[in-house]
Amino acid sequence: MLKKNDLILIIGIVVLGVGALLAIHFSKESGSKVRVTLKQEELKTFKLEEDTIYTVEGENGAWNTFEIKDGYVNMIDASCPDKLCVAQKGIHYDHETIVCLPNQVVLEIIGGEENEVDSVAN
């Protein structure tokens, strides 16, 4: 049987959790560019405002194709066997990434405004 103080504690924890999730959600900043890296080396940077399709070509015939459309980046095809990178949702917030581990390709959103939490965390 729950006592009054237990119920107050549970409600307090739930309220704090929901408040933290809302604060995180509303403090996200949209980025302005996507940085493409292959084997930890930057290949190219694209503006999110310019719709395009681009293929990253790696070693041994490996490749990843991504699309920038309406400010979002989506991996649309890849030569990796599991295609987990293709299954990831589109990204557009600062510091979001899509990673293809087998092909060592990383797409990262950059160029958003730094907020206070990011500057402390760095």
PAVONU-221609 format. One record per residue: x, y, z of N, C-alpha, C in turn. Coordinates in steps of 0.1 Angstrom, whole numbers, plus 5000, padded with zeros to 4 digits. Layout:
<atoms>
<nx=X, ny=Y, nz=Z, cax=X, cay=Y, caz=Z, cx=X, cy=Y, cz=Z>
...
</atoms>
This chain:
<atoms>
<nx=5008, ny=4988, nz=5000, cax=5000, cay=5000, caz=5000, cx=5009, cy=5012, cz=5000>
<nx=5006, ny=5022, nz=4991, cax=5014, cay=5034, caz=4990, cx=5010, cy=5044, cz=5001>
<nx=5020, ny=5050, nz=5007, cax=5017, cay=5060, caz=5017, cx=5017, cy=5074, cz=5010>
<nx=5012, ny=5084, nz=5017, cax=5011, cay=5097, caz=5012, cx=5024, cy=5102, cz=5007>
<nx=5035, ny=5101, nz=5015, cax=5048, cay=5106, caz=5011, cx=5053, cy=5099, cz=4999>
<nx=5051, ny=5086, nz=4998, cax=5055, cay=5078, caz=4986, cx=5048, cy=5084, cz=4973>
<nx=5036, ny=5086, nz=4974, cax=5028, cay=5092, caz=4963, cx=5033, cy=5106, cz=4959>
<nx=5036, ny=5114, nz=4968, cax=5042, cay=5127, caz=4966, cx=5055, cy=5126, cz=4959>
<nx=5064, ny=5117, nz=4964, cax=5077, cay=5115, caz=4957, cx=5076, cy=5110, cz=4943>
<nx=5067, ny=5101, nz=4940, cax=5065, cay=5095, caz=4927, cx=5060, cy=5107, cz=4918>
<nx=5050, ny=5114, nz=4922, cax=5045, cay=5125, caz=4914, cx=5056, cy=5136, cz=4911>
<nx=5064, ny=5139, nz=4921, cax=5075, cay=5148, caz=4920, cx=5085, cy=5143, cz=4909>
<nx=5089, ny=5131, nz=4910, cax=5098, cay=5125, caz=4900, cx=5093, cy=5126, cz=4886>
<nx=5080, ny=5122, nz=4884, cax=5074, cay=5122, caz=4871, cx=5073, cy=5137, cz=4866>
<nx=5070, ny=5146, nz=4874, cax=5069, cay=5160, caz=4870, cx=5083, cy=5165, cz=4866>
<nx=5093, ny=5162, nz=4873, cax=5107, cay=5166, caz=4870, cx=5111, cy=5160, cz=4857>
<nx=5108, ny=5147, nz=4855, cax=5112, cay=5140, caz=4843, cx=5105, cy=5146, cz=4830>
<nx=5093, ny=5148, nz=4831, cax=5085, cay=5155, caz=4820, cx=5091, cy=5169, cz=4817>
<nx=5093, ny=5176, nz=4828, cax=5099, cay=5190, caz=4826, cx=5113, cy=5189, cz=4819>
<nx=5121, ny=5180, nz=4823, cax=5134, cay=5178, caz=4817, cx=5133, cy=5175, cz=4802>
<nx=5124, ny=5165, nz=4799, cax=5122, cay=5161, caz=4785, cx=5117, cy=5173, cz=4776>
<nx=5108, ny=5181, nz=4782, cax=5103, cay=5193, caz=4774, cx=5114, cy=5203, cz=4772>
<nx=5122, ny=5205, nz=4783, cax=5133, cay=5215, caz=4781, cx=5143, cy=5211, cz=4771>
<nx=5146, ny=5198, nz=4770, cax=5155, cay=5193, caz=4760, cx=5149, cy=5194, cz=4746>
<nx=5137, ny=5191, nz=4745, cax=5130, cay=5191, caz=4732, cx=5130, cy=5206, cz=4726>
<nx=5126, ny=5215, nz=4735, cax=5124, cay=5229, caz=4730, cx=5137, cy=5237, cz=4729>
<nx=5148, ny=5231, nz=4734, cax=5161, cay=5239, caz=4733, cx=5169, cy=5234, cz=4721>
<nx=5164, ny=5225, nz=4714, cax=5172, cay=5220, caz=4702, cx=5172, cy=5231, cz=4691>
<nx=5184, ny=5232, nz=4685, cax=5186, cay=5242, caz=4674, cx=5188, cy=5235, cz=4661>
<nx=5181, ny=5239, nz=4651, cax=5183, cay=5234, caz=4638, cx=5197, cy=5238, cz=4632>
<nx=5203, ny=5228, nz=4626, cax=5216, cay=5231, caz=4620, cx=5215, cy=5238, cz=4607>
<nx=5226, ny=5242, nz=4601, cax=5226, cay=5248, caz=4588, cx=5234, cy=5240, cz=4577>
<nx=5242, ny=5230, nz=4582, cax=5250, cay=5223, caz=4572, cx=5251, cy=5208, cz=4577>
<nx=5255, ny=5200, nz=4568, cax=5258, cay=5186, caz=4571, cx=5273, cy=5183, cz=4567>
<nx=5280, ny=5178, nz=4577, cax=5295, cay=5175, caz=4574, cx=5295, cy=5160, cz=4571>
<nx=5302, ny=5156, nz=4561, cax=5304, cay=5142, caz=4556, cx=5318, cy=5138, cz=4559>
<nx=5319, ny=5127, nz=4567, cax=5333, cay=5122, caz=4570, cx=5333, cy=5107, cz=4565>
<nx=5345, ny=5103, nz=4561, cax=5348, cay=5090, caz=4557, cx=5361, cy=5086, cz=4564>
<nx=5361, ny=5075, nz=4572, cax=5372, cay=5071, caz=4580, cx=5378, cy=5083, cz=4588>
<nx=5369, ny=5090, nz=4594, cax=5373, cay=5101, caz=4603, cx=5379, cy=5113, cz=4597>
<nx=5379, ny=5114, nz=4583, cax=5384, cay=5125, caz=4576, cx=5372, cy=5132, cz=4569>
<nx=5372, ny=5145, nz=4571, cax=5361, cay=5153, caz=4565, cx=5362, cy=5153, cz=4549>
<nx=5352, ny=5149, nz=4543, cax=5352, cay=5149, caz=4528, cx=5346, cy=5162, cz=4522>
<nx=5334, ny=5165, nz=4528, cax=5327, cay=5176, caz=4522, cx=5316, cy=5181, cz=4532>
<nx=5312, ny=5194, nz=4530, cax=5301, cay=5200, caz=4538, cx=5291, cy=5205, cz=4528>
<nx=5278, ny=5202, nz=4531, cax=5267, cay=5207, caz=4523, cx=5258, cy=5216, cz=4531>
<nx=5252, ny=5226, nz=4525, cax=5242, cay=5234, caz=4531, cx=5228, cy=5226, cz=4531>
<nx=5221, ny=5227, nz=4542, cax=5208, cay=5220, caz=4543, cx=5197, cy=5227, cz=4535>
<nx=5199, ny=5239, nz=4531, cax=5189, cay=5246, caz=4523, cx=5190, cy=5243, cz=4508>
<nx=5200, ny=5235, nz=4504, cax=5202, cay=5232, caz=4490, cx=5199, cy=5217, cz=4489>
<nx=5188, ny=5213, nz=4482, cax=5184, cay=5199, caz=4480, cx=5194, cy=5193, cz=4471>
<nx=5198, ny=5181, nz=4474, cax=5208, cay=5174, caz=4466, cx=5208, cy=5159, cz=4470>
<nx=5214, ny=5151, nz=4461, cax=5216, cay=5137, caz=4464, cx=5231, cy=5135, cz=4461>
<nx=5238, ny=5128, nz=4470, cax=5253, cay=5127, caz=4469, cx=5256, cy=5112, cz=4473>
<nx=5266, ny=5107, nz=4466, cax=5271, cay=5093, caz=4470, cx=5286, cy=5094, cz=4474>
<nx=5288, ny=5089, nz=4486, cax=5302, cay=5088, caz=4492, cx=5307, cy=5074, cz=4488>
<nx=5319, ny=5075, nz=4481, cax=5325, cay=5062, caz=4476, cx=5337, cy=5059, cz=4485>
<nx=5337, ny=5047, nz=4491, cax=5348, cay=5043, caz=4499, cx=5357, cy=5032, cz=4492>
<nx=5364, ny=5025, nz=4501, cax=5373, cay=5014, caz=4495, cx=5365, cy=5002, cz=4492>
<nx=5371, ny=4994, nz=4483, cax=5365, cay=4981, caz=4479, cx=5351, cy=4982, cz=4474>
<nx=5347, ny=4992, nz=4467, cax=5334, cay=4994, caz=4462, cx=5323, cy=4998, cz=4472>
<nx=5327, ny=5001, nz=4484, cax=5317, cay=5005, caz=4494, cx=5312, cy=5019, cz=4490>
<nx=5299, ny=5021, nz=4493, cax=5293, cay=5034, caz=4490, cx=5281, cy=5037, cz=4499>
<nx=5277, ny=5050, nz=4501, cax=5266, cay=5054, caz=4508, cx=5260, cy=5066, cz=4500>
<nx=5247, ny=5066, nz=4498, cax=5240, cay=5077, caz=4491, cx=5230, cy=5083, cz=4501>
<nx=5232, ny=5096, nz=4502, cax=5223, cay=5104, caz=4511, cx=5216, cy=5115, cz=4503>
<nx=5205, ny=5120, nz=4509, cax=5197, cay=5130, caz=4502, cx=5194, cy=5141, cz=4512>
<nx=5196, ny=5154, nz=4507, cax=5192, cay=5165, caz=4515, cx=5180, cy=5171, cz=4508>
<nx=5169, ny=5171, nz=4516, cax=5156, cay=5176, caz=4510, cx=5148, cy=5183, cz=4521>
<nx=5144, ny=5195, nz=4519, cax=5136, cay=5203, caz=4528, cx=5143, cy=5205, cz=4542>
<nx=5156, ny=5206, nz=4541, cax=5163, cay=5208, caz=4554, cx=5166, cy=5196, cz=4562>
<nx=5163, ny=5184, nz=4557, cax=5166, cay=5172, caz=4564, cx=5175, cy=5163, cz=4556>
<nx=5183, ny=5155, nz=4563, cax=5193, cay=5146, caz=4556, cx=5188, cy=5132, cz=4559>
<nx=5187, ny=5124, nz=4549, cax=5184, cay=5110, caz=4550, cx=5194, cy=5101, cz=4542>
<nx=5198, ny=5090, nz=4548, cax=5206, cay=5081, caz=4541, cx=5196, cy=5072, cz=4533>
<nx=5197, ny=5073, nz=4520, cax=5187, cay=5066, caz=4511, cx=5191, cy=5052, cz=4506>
<nx=5205, ny=5050, nz=4506, cax=5209, cay=5037, caz=4502, cx=5224, cy=5035, cz=4506>
<nx=5228, ny=5022, nz=4507, cax=5242, cay=5019, caz=4511, cx=5245, cy=5005, cz=4507>
<nx=5258, ny=5003, nz=4506, cax=5263, cay=4990, caz=4502, cx=5265, cy=4980, cz=4514>
<nx=5264, ny=4986, nz=4526, cax=5266, cay=4977, caz=4538, cx=5255, cy=4966, cz=4539>
<nx=5259, ny=4955, nz=4545, cax=5249, cay=4944, caz=4546, cx=5237, cy=4946, cz=4554>
<nx=5238, ny=4953, nz=4565, cax=5227, cay=4955, caz=4575, cx=5218, cy=4967, cz=4572>
<nx=5223, ny=4977, nz=4565, cax=5216, cay=4989, caz=4561, cx=5209, cy=4996, cz=4573>
<nx=5215, ny=4995, nz=4585, cax=5210, cay=5002, caz=4597, cx=5210, cy=5017, cz=4594>
<nx=5220, ny=5022, nz=4587, cax=5221, cay=5037, caz=4584, cx=5209, cy=5042, cz=4576>
<nx=5204, ny=5033, nz=4567, cax=5193, cay=5037, caz=4559, cx=5180, cy=5037, cz=4567>
<nx=5179, ny=5029, nz=4577, cax=5167, cay=5028, caz=4586, cx=5166, cy=5040, cz=4596>
<nx=5177, ny=5047, nz=4598, cax=5177, cay=5058, caz=4607, cx=5168, cy=5069, cz=4602>
<nx=5162, ny=5077, nz=4611, cax=5153, cay=5088, caz=4607, cx=5161, cy=5099, cz=4602>
<nx=5154, ny=5108, nz=4594, cax=5161, cay=5120, caz=4589, cx=5166, cy=5129, cz=4600>
<nx=5176, ny=5136, nz=4598, cax=5182, cay=5145, caz=4608, cx=5182, cy=5160, cz=4603>
<nx=5181, ny=5169, nz=4613, cax=5183, cay=5183, caz=4609, cx=5187, cy=5192, cz=4621>
<nx=5187, ny=5186, nz=4634, cax=5191, cay=5193, caz=4645, cx=5206, cy=5193, cz=4647>
<nx=5212, ny=5204, nz=4652, cax=5226, cay=5205, caz=4655, cx=5231, cy=5193, cz=4663>
<nx=5242, ny=5187, nz=4658, cax=5249, cay=5176, caz=4664, cx=5242, cy=5162, cz=4662>
<nx=5231, ny=5161, nz=4655, cax=5225, cay=5148, caz=4652, cx=5234, cy=5141, cz=4641>
<nx=5235, ny=5128, nz=4642, cax=5243, cay=5121, caz=4632, cx=5236, cy=5109, cz=4626>
<nx=5240, ny=5105, nz=4615, cax=5237, cay=5092, caz=4609, cx=5250, cy=5085, cz=4606>
<nx=5252, ny=5073, nz=4611, cax=5265, cay=5066, caz=4611, cx=5263, cy=5053, cz=4603>
<nx=5272, ny=5050, nz=4594, cax=5273, cay=5037, caz=4588, cx=5287, cy=5031, cz=4592>
<nx=5286, ny=5022, nz=4602, cax=5298, cay=5016, caz=4608, cx=5306, cy=5008, cz=4597>
<nx=5299, ny=4999, nz=4590, cax=5307, cay=4991, caz=4581, cx=5315, cy=4999, cz=4570>
<nx=5309, ny=5010, nz=4565, cax=5315, cay=5018, caz=4555, cx=5323, cy=5030, cz=4561>
<nx=5322, ny=5032, nz=4574, cax=5329, cay=5042, caz=4581, cx=5325, cy=5056, cz=4576>
<nx=5312, ny=5058, nz=4574, cax=5307, cay=5071, caz=4569, cx=5298, cy=5077, cz=4580>
<nx=5301, ny=5090, nz=4583, cax=5293, cay=5097, caz=4593, cx=5288, cy=5110, cz=4587>
<nx=5275, ny=5112, nz=4588, cax=5268, cay=5125, caz=4585, cx=5265, cy=5132, cz=4598>
<nx=5270, ny=5144, nz=4599, cax=5267, cay=5152, caz=4612, cx=5262, cy=5165, cz=4608>
<nx=5251, ny=5169, nz=4615, cax=5245, cay=5183, caz=4614, cx=5254, cy=5192, cz=4622>
<nx=5258, ny=5203, nz=4616, cax=5266, cay=5214, caz=4622, cx=5260, cy=5227, cz=4619>
<nx=5265, ny=5237, nz=4626, cax=5261, cay=5251, caz=4623, cx=5250, cy=5257, cz=4630>
<nx=5244, ny=5250, nz=4640, cax=5233, cay=5255, caz=4648, cx=5239, cy=5265, cz=4658>
<nx=5231, ny=5273, nz=4664, cax=5235, cay=5282, caz=4675, cx=5238, cy=5274, cz=4687>
<nx=5249, ny=5277, nz=4694, cax=5253, cay=5270, caz=4706, cx=5244, cy=5275, cz=4717>
<nx=5238, ny=5266, nz=4725, cax=5231, cay=5270, caz=4737, cx=5239, cy=5268, cz=4749>
<nx=5235, ny=5273, nz=4761, cax=5243, cay=5273, caz=4773, cx=5246, cy=5258, cz=4777>
<nx=5237, ny=5249, nz=4775, cax=5240, cay=5235, caz=4779, cx=5251, cy=5229, cz=4770>
<nx=5252, ny=5232, nz=4757, cax=5262, cay=5227, caz=4749, cx=5276, cy=5233, cz=4753>
<nx=5276, ny=5245, nz=4756, cax=5289, cay=5252, caz=4759, cx=5294, cy=5247, cz=4773>
<nx=5286, ny=5243, nz=4782, cax=5290, cay=5237, caz=4794, cx=5295, cy=5223, cz=4792>
<nx=5288, ny=5215, nz=4784, cax=5291, cay=5201, caz=4782, cx=5304, cy=5199, cz=4774>
<nx=5308, ny=5209, nz=4766, cax=5320, cay=5207, caz=4758, cx=5331, cy=5208, cz=4767>
</atoms>
